[in-house]
Amino acid sequence: MNSIEFMCLFLTGTMGFEIEGKLGEFVEEKGGLYSISGNSSTGYTVNQHLDKITLSNGLAWSLDHSTFYYIDSMKYRISAYDYDIKSGSISNPRTVLDFKQKMIPGIPDGMTVDSEGKLIVAVFAGGCVLRIDPDSGDVLAKIQVPAPQVTSIAFGGDNFDELYVTTANIYATPETQEMFPDAGSVYRLTNLGFKGVRANKVKL
């Protein structure tokens, strides 16, 4: 079995400040996407991969690590990049799914990948989780969640066939609080028909 040399990186994103007096509006294109490599003994190196990011959110890789998926929520789309596992560099940006173009209500937020390489995406202000084919951009499944502000997801359980979903209750009105009294809870979804993969461990 051939071994693969790869660059061990931890990726993290930043965002602009929320504009004072304007809930849910952020200073545009002040964030970025960064990678951190190294350790506490040798020191750390921080590199910037993307700039002009407004609200950095979901990130995931294809099962063969050749493609990197990324969400800047305020662009309302899921992007894909070629990923070089040996250097950690990204290139060749393209759009997987544009929410506004497809008239999908809500904002793409947290993201992960399942065992078939499909994208699982939390939809903030959309009250759902979407399963998306990254090759075609087709929405394969829509799972409603009893909270409008779905923020992130992660697979769990012994067989990684349970999906844990986080939600928020910010920007809530008295009407939405009455309709969704449990908003802000963590939900466990089962009987999905698909499952996740074991997450990578990172030690900095």
C-alpha positions as a Python dict, from the first residue, in 0.01 Angstrom:
ca = {
    (1, 'M'): (0, 0, 0),
    (2, 'N'): (143, 335, -104),
    (3, 'S'): (167, 602, 162),
    (4, 'I'): (71, 963, 92),
    (5, 'E'): (279, 1251, 216),
    (6, 'F'): (63, 1541, 325),
    (7, 'M'): (86, 1877, 492),
    (8, 'C'): (-76, 1868, 837),
    (9, 'L'): (-280, 2188, 861),
    (10, 'F'): (-554, 2326, 1081),
    (11, 'L'): (-783, 2559, 885),
    (12, 'T'): (-977, 2842, 1044),
    (13, 'G'): (-1179, 3135, 913),
    (14, 'T'): (-1252, 3487, 1032),
    (15, 'M'): (-1526, 3742, 972),
    (16, 'G'): (-1606, 4110, 989),
    (17, 'F'): (-1769, 4272, 1292),
    (18, 'E'): (-2145, 4297, 1314),
    (19, 'I'): (-2251, 4651, 1223),
    (20, 'E'): (-2370, 4841, 1530),
    (21, 'G'): (-2744, 4877, 1534),
    (22, 'K'): (-2793, 4639, 1240),
    (23, 'L'): (-2863, 4286, 1361),
    (24, 'G'): (-2733, 4022, 1124),
    (25, 'E'): (-2536, 4265, 907),
    (26, 'F'): (-2159, 4243, 904),
    (27, 'V'): (-1876, 4458, 775),
    (28, 'E'): (-1816, 4303, 435),
    (29, 'E'): (-1500, 4129, 311),
    (30, 'K'): (-1289, 4189, 624),
    (31, 'G'): (-1229, 3822, 705),
    (32, 'G'): (-1011, 3551, 561),
    (33, 'L'): (-931, 3180, 553),
    (34, 'Y'): (-609, 3077, 726),
    (35, 'S'): (-412, 2761, 792),
    (36, 'I'): (-201, 2689, 1099),
    (37, 'S'): (84, 2439, 1089),
    (38, 'G'): (360, 2338, 1329),
    (39, 'N'): (343, 2265, 1699),
    (40, 'S'): (424, 2413, 2038),
    (41, 'S'): (782, 2282, 2022),
    (42, 'T'): (883, 2407, 1678),
    (43, 'G'): (652, 2705, 1661),
    (44, 'Y'): (353, 2780, 1443),
    (45, 'T'): (319, 2910, 1090),
    (46, 'V'): (5, 3093, 980),
    (47, 'N'): (-74, 3130, 611),
    (48, 'Q'): (-365, 3309, 448),
    (49, 'H'): (-543, 3128, 165),
    (50, 'L'): (-844, 3352, 99),
    (51, 'D'): (-924, 3716, 168),
    (52, 'K'): (-1232, 3938, 130),
    (53, 'I'): (-1441, 3695, 336),
    (54, 'T'): (-1748, 3835, 512),
    (55, 'L'): (-1867, 3544, 727),
    (56, 'S'): (-1644, 3236, 724),
    (57, 'N'): (-1836, 2917, 797),
    (58, 'G'): (-1855, 2556, 677),
    (59, 'L'): (-1551, 2373, 545),
    (60, 'A'): (-1507, 2012, 437),
    (61, 'W'): (-1302, 1788, 208),
    (62, 'S'): (-1389, 1525, -47),
    (63, 'L'): (-1321, 1169, 64),
    (64, 'D'): (-1000, 1155, -141),
    (65, 'H'): (-892, 1499, -11),
    (66, 'S'): (-855, 1634, -365),
    (67, 'T'): (-1133, 1891, -324),
    (68, 'F'): (-1189, 2149, -51),
    (69, 'Y'): (-1541, 2283, 7),
    (70, 'Y'): (-1597, 2620, 173),
    (71, 'I'): (-1880, 2853, 270),
    (72, 'D'): (-1869, 3230, 304),
    (73, 'S'): (-2227, 3259, 428),
    (74, 'M'): (-2289, 3610, 304),
    (75, 'K'): (-2209, 3503, -52),
    (76, 'Y'): (-2499, 3255, -23),
    (77, 'R'): (-2307, 2978, -194),
    (78, 'I'): (-2095, 2669, -145),
    (79, 'S'): (-1759, 2688, -320),
    (80, 'A'): (-1514, 2417, -421),
    (81, 'Y'): (-1138, 2434, -474),
    (82, 'D'): (-874, 2192, -592),
    (83, 'Y'): (-679, 2087, -285),
    (84, 'D'): (-312, 1982, -286),
    (85, 'I'): (-272, 1749, 9),
    (86, 'K'): (109, 1766, -11),
    (87, 'S'): (128, 2144, 22),
    (88, 'G'): (-212, 2235, 165),
    (89, 'S'): (-273, 2488, -112),
    (90, 'I'): (-610, 2554, -275),
    (91, 'S'): (-680, 2667, -632),
    (92, 'N'): (-934, 2671, -915),
    (93, 'P'): (-1241, 2812, -734),
    (94, 'R'): (-1586, 2721, -861),
    (95, 'T'): (-1944, 2719, -732),
    (96, 'V'): (-2111, 2399, -613),
    (97, 'L'): (-2447, 2556, -529),
    (98, 'D'): (-2570, 2916, -529),
    (99, 'F'): (-2862, 2949, -286),
    (100, 'K'): (-3000, 3267, -441),
    (101, 'Q'): (-2974, 3136, -796),
    (102, 'K'): (-3160, 2819, -696),
    (103, 'M'): (-3403, 3021, -480),
    (104, 'I'): (-3322, 2820, -167),
    (105, 'P'): (-3444, 3006, 144),
    (106, 'G'): (-3184, 3068, 413),
    (107, 'I'): (-2810, 3101, 444),
    (108, 'P'): (-2552, 2817, 417),
    (109, 'D'): (-2375, 2773, 751),
    (110, 'G'): (-2192, 2470, 896),
    (111, 'M'): (-2101, 2179, 669),
    (112, 'T'): (-1966, 1825, 673),
    (113, 'V'): (-1934, 1533, 430),
    (114, 'D'): (-2095, 1189, 448),
    (115, 'S'): (-1956, 846, 363),
    (116, 'E'): (-2069, 881, 0),
    (117, 'G'): (-1893, 1214, -43),
    (118, 'K'): (-2214, 1418, -36),
    (119, 'L'): (-2224, 1752, 144),
    (120, 'I'): (-2440, 1794, 452),
    (121, 'V'): (-2515, 2163, 507),
    (122, 'A'): (-2688, 2350, 791),
    (123, 'V'): (-2919, 2625, 664),
    (124, 'F'): (-2945, 2926, 894),
    (125, 'A'): (-3282, 3104, 870),
    (126, 'G'): (-3395, 2806, 664),
    (127, 'G'): (-3486, 2563, 940),
    (128, 'C'): (-3331, 2264, 771),
    (129, 'V'): (-3032, 2052, 679),
    (130, 'L'): (-2960, 1984, 312),
    (131, 'R'): (-2782, 1687, 154),
    (132, 'I'): (-2614, 1806, -165),
    (133, 'D'): (-2436, 1631, -450),
    (134, 'P'): (-2115, 1835, -491),
    (135, 'D'): (-2067, 1721, -851),
    (136, 'S'): (-2407, 1823, -985),
    (137, 'G'): (-2515, 2077, -723),
    (138, 'D'): (-2845, 1889, -683),
    (139, 'V'): (-3023, 1890, -347),
    (140, 'L'): (-3073, 1522, -267),
    (141, 'A'): (-3256, 1558, 64),
    (142, 'K'): (-3402, 1827, 287),
    (143, 'I'): (-3448, 1752, 655),
    (144, 'Q'): (-3660, 1996, 854),
    (145, 'V'): (-3546, 2096, 1203),
    (146, 'P'): (-3783, 2249, 1462),
    (147, 'A'): (-3578, 2570, 1482),
    (148, 'P'): (-3529, 2830, 1208),
    (149, 'Q'): (-3164, 2907, 1279),
    (150, 'V'): (-2972, 2588, 1206),
    (151, 'T'): (-2602, 2651, 1262),
    (152, 'S'): (-2390, 2337, 1230),
    (153, 'I'): (-2388, 1959, 1208),
    (154, 'A'): (-2169, 1661, 1296),
    (155, 'F'): (-2208, 1286, 1264),
    (156, 'G'): (-2198, 1068, 1575),
    (157, 'G'): (-2309, 736, 1715),
    (158, 'D'): (-2131, 401, 1703),
    (159, 'N'): (-2187, 375, 1326),
    (160, 'F'): (-2177, 749, 1250),
    (161, 'D'): (-2540, 721, 1140),
    (162, 'E'): (-2671, 989, 1376),
    (163, 'L'): (-2656, 1356, 1285),
    (164, 'Y'): (-2619, 1610, 1565),
    (165, 'V'): (-2757, 1950, 1472),
    (166, 'T'): (-2694, 2276, 1659),
    (167, 'T'): (-2938, 2566, 1643),
    (168, 'A'): (-2951, 2925, 1767),
    (169, 'N'): (-3219, 3159, 1900),
    (170, 'I'): (-3057, 3494, 1821),
    (171, 'Y'): (-3260, 3760, 1639),
    (172, 'A'): (-3574, 3584, 1766),
    (173, 'T'): (-3903, 3771, 1783),
    (174, 'P'): (-4186, 3698, 2029),
    (175, 'E'): (-4368, 3527, 1743),
    (176, 'T'): (-4080, 3298, 1648),
    (177, 'Q'): (-4010, 3222, 2016),
    (178, 'E'): (-4369, 3107, 2051),
    (179, 'M'): (-4350, 2899, 1733),
    (180, 'F'): (-4009, 2747, 1813),
    (181, 'P'): (-3977, 2733, 2194),
    (182, 'D'): (-3682, 2493, 2178),
    (183, 'A'): (-3473, 2698, 1934),
    (184, 'G'): (-3115, 2703, 2053),
    (185, 'S'): (-3119, 2332, 2133),
    (186, 'V'): (-2903, 2052, 1995),
    (187, 'Y'): (-3098, 1789, 1802),
    (188, 'R'): (-3015, 1428, 1716),
    (189, 'L'): (-3143, 1306, 1379),
    (190, 'T'): (-3172, 933, 1307),
    (191, 'N'): (-3296, 703, 1029),
    (192, 'L'): (-3131, 924, 772),
    (193, 'G'): (-3043, 670, 507),
    (194, 'F'): (-2684, 796, 499),
    (195, 'K'): (-2400, 818, 749),
    (196, 'G'): (-2079, 1004, 815),
    (197, 'V'): (-1711, 919, 844),
    (198, 'R'): (-1470, 939, 1133),
    (199, 'A'): (-1333, 1290, 1178),
    (200, 'N'): (-961, 1363, 1158),
    (201, 'K'): (-779, 1447, 1480),
    (202, 'V'): (-553, 1750, 1502),
    (203, 'K'): (-303, 1825, 1776),
    (204, 'L'): (-144, 2168, 1779),
}
